[in-house]
Amino acid sequence: MAANRPSEANANWWRDAAIYQVYVRSFADGDGDGTGDLAGVRAKLPYLVELGVDALWFTPWYLSPLADGGYDVADYRAIDPAFGTLAEAEKLIAEARGLGIRTIIDIVPNHVSDQHAWFTAALAAGPGSPERELFHFRPGRGPDGAVPPNDWVSEFGGTPWTRLDDGEWYLHLFATQQPDLNWAHPAVRQEHEDVLRFWFERGVAGVRIDSAALPAKDPALPDFTEGHDPHPYIDRDELHDVYRSWRAIADEYGAIFVGEVWLPDAERFARYLRPDELHTAFNFNFLACPWDAGLLRSAIDDTLAEHASVGAPATWVLCNHDVTRTVTRYGRGDTGFDFAAKTFGTPTDLALGTRRARAAALLSLALPGAAYLYQGEELGLPEADIPRDRIQDPMHFRSGGTDPGRDGCRVPLPWAAHAPYAGFGSTAEPWLPQPADWASYAADLQSADPDSMLSLYREALRLRRTEPGFGGPGASGERLVWLPTEPGVLAFTRADRLICVVNLTDEPIELPGHTEVLLISGPPAEGGRLPRDTAAWLRG
């Protein structure tokens, strides 16, 4: 097993990396059973090399009953048989690294699966047992204990408490099948530190921390009071000691962390990025921002400022496995993102959304810091409408059927237009149905089309890697300088006379002074002007 070590060249690769998110179940099906797997990923490594990414972030590939897409982990040291084996994972990590691509895996510290050995032991041991101290078991309220222990609301809606036959309730901030761990217990901390070492020893270069602000709870588990500080289960101060201990382990291996930290308070968000804690965190302010020049500029400025305060690089992402795909979101009347606003039947102009998504790709890839790319975004995939009888996401069911859930951005990828199931797999129907027009987005068609979304991403990532204004030592820390523009236009410079300009007005605009057009997201307008909803990279 080849572990990463601090002496490895380019130790700061993560500061301006292009990182590709792999949702294994929907990426590529190597054995033809309808489910994506590690064999499928290994077969597509040449594609990922040609795309030009620096690392792969894998959503959970561990043993799991898949009650929540793998975020209900039953065993962190085993690969789910649907995806392959531990030996295959080790081989994939090594093969990817040999091609210059690092591996980032997911860790879910807030909870485990109800099929995890710890939880099954806790159920068997009964009330008052040491096994139950690893979780949050409590008696109910009321004369017969039939009322949940507190008034918290699950992240998936409804109460986060489930009552057992023995009368006790257990806490699960997410689905019923995801019991929350008790992070005040030393065994919980020790187990996670051991898991980190287990994967770092196998060559993993980084870890993405799911729901990173949630694991610690107020020991009293009090009712929620709006505006009360500290919050009983979000962003508690004791979390920082946990992440400092994790950082010390990562530093032994030259590995890095990226946290999923949803916090509106910029100062508290930045605390997670102090030099002895997490290396980076996802930037949800930018991801959820509407297609509006003023709001985007504010999101960019705020992001850079809050990261500068702790010397951390920003991250930029347009979409992930939980979020409505960019092409669809930008084609709607409300171009922002909010889980609470998701509904069935929202009108969408896909041509408009695609034009904006192309421009947004150049905007996000031009910003200083690391960029994350969710699988299928490089193909311009829209959000799919999943038939209601095929929806699997627990968010849909917990909402009483009003929320369409997240399955629409998780549909298996189209690889070959004329192959069965658009080339995702050879024999079995994919685990989620592909739309009738899915083959038209296939990677093989787009590879042959210089004007396709895939070709745009390949060229943008190539330039991002080779142009001095984007890459090289310290590039992620280069100061972004805004250029004076008319309202509705974003234009800024980076190093080496590099200019990015995005037109969010209703009319074509003149380009800033330049000597060369490096890349443009769509055909130029008459006279070489930049059309509406179009971006360009220029050399000044």
N, C-alpha and C positions, 0 to 999 in steps of 0.2 A: 504494500500500500504506500503510495507516494504522497506524503503530506506536503502542504505548502509551508514555506519557511520565510522568515523576514528577509533573508538574504536574496530572495528571488528578485530578478530584474524588474524594473518598473513597478516598484511597490505602490506608487500612487496612481495606478491604472484606473482605479475606481472614481477618481475625481472628475474625469471627463469621458467616461466609458459610454458606449451605446450597448444597452442591455435588453435582450429579447426575452419576453415572458412566454414560457411554454406551459400551456395547460394540457398536460400529457394526454388526458382522456380524449381530447379533440384534435390533437396535432397530426398524427399519422398512425395508421393501424398496420403494424408489421406482420401480424399473424392472421389477419382477415376475420377476426371474431366480432368486429363492430366497435371495438374500444381501442383508442390510441394506446400506444405502449412504448417502452424504451427502445425496442427494436425499430419502431417507426422513426423515432428521433435519430437514432444512429444512422439510419438510411438517408436522412435528410441533412446530415451535417454538411455535405458539400453545398447544399442550397444556402445554409446559414453562413457558411464561409463567403460565398459569393454575395450574399446580402450585405455583409460587412459589419457584423456585430462583434463585440468584444467579449460578451458573456451571455450565458443563458440563466434565467431565473426560472426554476421549476416550482410550480405550485405543488402541494403535497403529493408525493408518490408512495407514501408509506401504506402499510396494511391498514385498511379502513373499510367499514361497511358502506361508506359513501352516502351517509345520511345528509351530508352537506358538502358534496363535491370533494371529499378527501380532507376537509378541515376538521373532521372528526377522526382523530388518529388513534388507532388501537395499539400500534407498536412502531416506535421511531427507528428501530434497528432492523426492520423488515420492509421490503418492497411489496406492495400489494400484488398478488399473483396476476391480477388483470393487466398489470403493467410490465411484469417481468420478475427478476430476481435481484438480490443484493449484488451478486457477481456481475450481472449485466449493468447495474448502476455504476459499479466501480469501473467497468470497461468503458462505459459511456463517458464518465468523468475524464478518464485518461485519454481516450481518443479525441475528445473535444479539446482538451488542453494541448495535445499534440498538434492540433490545427490552429492554435492560438486563441481558443475560446474557453473562458473560465466558466465554472459552475457555481451558481447560487441556489441554495435550497430554502424551503420554507420551514419555520418552526412556529408552532401555535401554543404559546405558553399559557393562555387563559384557560384552556380546557382540553380534555381528551374525549375519546369516544366512550359511550356507555359500555362498549365491549372491551375496553382496556382492562388489563389484568388487575390494576389497582381498584377500579370501580366495581368489577364483579366481586372482588374480595370484600369490598366495603358493603355491598348489598348482602352478601352471605353472612358477614360478621354481625350485623345488626346494630341497633342504637347503642351509643356510648362506647363503641369499640375504637381501638387505635386506628384501624383501617379507615374509619369514617372521618378521622381527623385530617386526612389528606384532601378532603373536599369540604363543601359547606352544607352540612346536614343540620336541620333545625326542626324543632316541633312547630306546629302551626299555632295560629292564634284562635281565639274564641273558645267557648266551653268544650267543644269536642276536637279542637285543633284543626278544623276544616278550612280555616282562612289562612292563606299563605303568610309566611313569616314577616314579610314586609311588602311595600307597595311598589317595588321596582317594576320597570317595564322591560321586556326582552328586546334585544336588538332586532329580532324578527317579529315583534308584536306580541301582545298578550303578556301573561305573567311569566317570569323566568323561574318559577318554582313548579316542581312536580312532586306529588305526594305518593309515597310508597304504601304497600299493604300494611307495613308495621307502624304507620302513622306519621313517620318523619317525612320531611320535605327536603329536596336537594335543589341547589341553585344551578341554573344554566342560563347565562346571559344570551345564548344563541338558541339552537334547537334543543328539544328535550333530550336528544341523544348525545348532547355535548356538555357533560357536567363540568362545572368550573372547579379548578384546582385551588387549594388553599395555600397561597404563597407565603403565609406566615409560618408554614411548616418547613423545617430544614430539609426534610427528605425530598420535598418538591424542588427546592433549589439545587440540591445535589444531583438529582436525576437529570435535570436539564443541563447542568454543566457537563455531566458525563455524556449526554447525547451530543452536545457541541463537539467535544473531543472525538467522539466516535466518527463523526462526519468529517471533521478537519483532518483526521488521520487518513481518510480516504480521498483526500485531494480536493475537497470542496473549498472554494475560494471565498465564499461569503454566505451569509444567512439573512434572509428576509424575515422579520419578526411580525407575525400577524397580530392585529389588534394590540399593538405594543403598549398602549396607554391603559389597558383594562385589567391586567392580572391581579393587582393588589386591591384588597377590599378593606373597608373599615371593619375591624373585628366584631363590632356590635351589630353589623348589618342593619343600620337604622333605616327608617322610612326616608324617602327622598324629599328634600326641601329645596324648592327652586331658588337658585342663587346662593345656596349654602356652600361655604368653602371651609374645609376641603370637601370635594364630591365624595360620596361613599364608595364609588368604584371606578372613577375615571381620573387619570393623571394624579395619582397619589404619590406623595413625596418618597415613600419607601421603595418605589420602583427604581429610583435612580441608583440605589445601592446594588440592586440586582444587576442592572446593566453595567455598572462599573466592574462587577466581578466577571461578567461575560466578556467585557472588553479586555480584561487582563488575559483571559484564555485566548481570545482571537489574536491578540498581539503576539503570543507565542508562535502562532502559525502564519502570521502575515495575512490573516483573513479579515473580512470586513462585515459590517452589519448595515442593513437598511431597514428602518422601522416604518411600520404602517401606523402613523400617528395622526389621528383626526382631532385637531385642537384649534379652536378659533383664536386663542390667545397666543400671539406671536412670541411673547417673551417666554411663556411656559413651554411652547413648542421647541424653542431654541435650547432649552435646558437639556433636552435629550441628545443634543448634538455637541455638547461640551467635549473637549479633547479626550477625556477619559471615559466617555460613554459611547453612543452610537456614532458611526462614521457619517451616515446620511439618513434621510427620512423622505418618504414620499411627499410630494407637493400637491395636496388636494385642492388648494386654493386655485391654482392654475388649471387643473383638470376640470373643475366644476364651473369655471368662468364662462359666461356667455360670449358669443362671437361679437364683441363690441370693443372698439379700439381703446376707449378710455378705461374700461374695466380690465382689459388685458394688460394695458400698460401699468395700471395700479397693482395688479396681481404680480407682475414681473418685478416691479420696484420693491414691493413688500417682501417678496420671496428673497430677493438678493440682499435686502437690508437685514432680515432676520437671520440669514445664514452668515452674513459678514460679521455679525456680533460675536460669533463663536468660531470663526475661521473654517466653517464647513462649506463644501460645495453644494449648490442647489441641485435638485433633480426636477426633471420635466417629463410629464406623461400626459397623454391625451385620453387614454382608455385603459381598462384592465378587465379582468374576468368578472368583475362586479358591476361594471358601468356600461350604460348604453353606448354602442359603437359610435365612433366619431362621425362617420358619414351620415348616419341616421340623426344623431343629435343636432348636428349643424344644419340639417335640412328641415328643422321644425321651427315653429313660431317662437318657442322658448328654447334657446340654444344652450342654456346652462344645464347643470345636472344636479338633481336632488332626488334621493331615494323616495321621499314622500310624494313626489310629483309623478311617479311612474304610473301610467294607466294604459289600458288596452285602446287600440284604435286611434292613436295620435297621428294626425295628418303629417306626411313627410314628403318633401321634395328631394329625391335622392340625387338628382343632377346638381342642384344647388349645394346639397350637403357634401357631395364629392368634390366640387370645386373648392369649397371652403376647407375640407379636410386636407386637400393637397397643399393649400396655402399654409394651413396650421402645421403641417409636417415640416415645412421649411422654417417656419417661425420657431417651433420648439427645438429643432435640431441646431439652430443658430445661436441659441442662448447659452451662456457660460454655465458649465456643470455637466452632470450625467443625464443621459436621455434613456427613457424606458419605452419599449415598443411592444405592445401586446400582439400576440400572434394573429395574423389575418388583417391587421391594420395596413400592412404593406401591400395587401391585395385589394384594399378599399372595400372590405366586406361591410355590408349593412347589418343592422340588427335584424335577426330573423323572427318572423312571427311563428311561434311554436303552437301547434294545435293544443287546445286546453287539455285534451286527454293524454297528451304526451309530455306535459310539463313535469319536471322532477324537482325543481328548486323549492326548498322548504319555505322561502320567503313568500311564495305564491300561496301556499296552503295556510301559513300562519296569518296571512292577511284576510282570510276568508274568501280568497279567489279574486280579490280586486287588483292586487299587484301582479303584473305579468311575470315577475321574477327575473332572474339573471340568465336563464337558459338561452335567451336570444343572442347573447354575445359569446356563447360557448359551443355553437354548432360546429361539427367537425369540418376541417379545412378542405377546400377543393384543390387538388394537386394536378389532375390531368383531365381535360375536358371530355375526352372520349372514353374514359375508363369507367368501370362500375363505381357508383357512388362518388363520382368526380375524382377518383383516384385516392380517396381517403383510405380505402381498404378494398380487398379483392372479392370477398364472397358474402359476408354478412352485412345486413343493414346497419348503419351507424346507430349508436346509442341514442342520439338525438336526430330527428329527421332533418335532412337538408332541403332548403327551398327548391322549387322547380327550376329556377334560373341559376342555381349555384355553380354549375359547370362554366358559365360565362365568366366567372371570376377566377378560373383555374390558373395556377401558377405557370403551367406550360404555355398557355395562351399569352399571358402577360409578359413572359420572358422574351417572346418574339416580337413584342410591340414596344417600340421606343417611347411611345407616349403613355404607356400604362402607369398605374400607380406603383407597381412593383419596380418598373424601370426608374421612376422618380426617386423612390426610396434608395435603390441601389446607388444611383449617382449622388444623391445627397449624402449618404453614409460614406461613399468614397471620398468626396470632397471634404467632408468633416474630418476624415482621417488623414488626409494628405495636405490640406491647405494650412499653412502656418497660423492663419488667423483663428483656426478652430482648435488645433491640437498642439502637442508638444508640452514639455515641462512647464507647469504653472499656468497653462492656458485657461483652465477652469476658473482661475482667479483674476483673469484679465477684466479690466473695468469695461462695462458696457456703457457707451455714450449715446444718448438719444440725439437725433438730428431734428432740427426744426422742420415741421411739416404742417400741412393743412389739417383741420379736424378730420378724424376718421382714418388717418394714415399712421402706421407705425414704421419708424425707420431708425436704425441704430448702427453704430460701427463697433467692430471688435478690433482685434489686432491686425497688423499687416494690411491696412486699408480695406478690410473686409466690411461690406455693407449688407444689411438685410432690410428690405422694405416690404411692407404688406399693405395692400389697399383694401380697406374695409368700407370705402365710400360707395356711392351708387354709380359713379362715373369713372372712366379711365383717367389715370394721372400721369404726369411726366415723371420719369425716373430721376433720382438725384444724379448729380454729376458722377461719371464713372468712366473707366477705360475698357471694361470688359463685363459682359453678362456671364456669370459662371453657371447659373441655373435659374430657371423660371418655372413656376408651378403650372402654368397654362400658356396657351398661345398669346403672344403680345397683341395689343390692339393696334389700330392704324397709327402709323408714325412711331412705332416702337414704344407706345405708352403702355403702362401697366393696367390691365383690366380690373374691374371690381372683383373682390374675393380672390385675389391672386397675389403671390409673393415672389420675390426675386432675390437672388444672391448676386452681388456685384463686387467688382474690384474697383476701388476708388482711384 
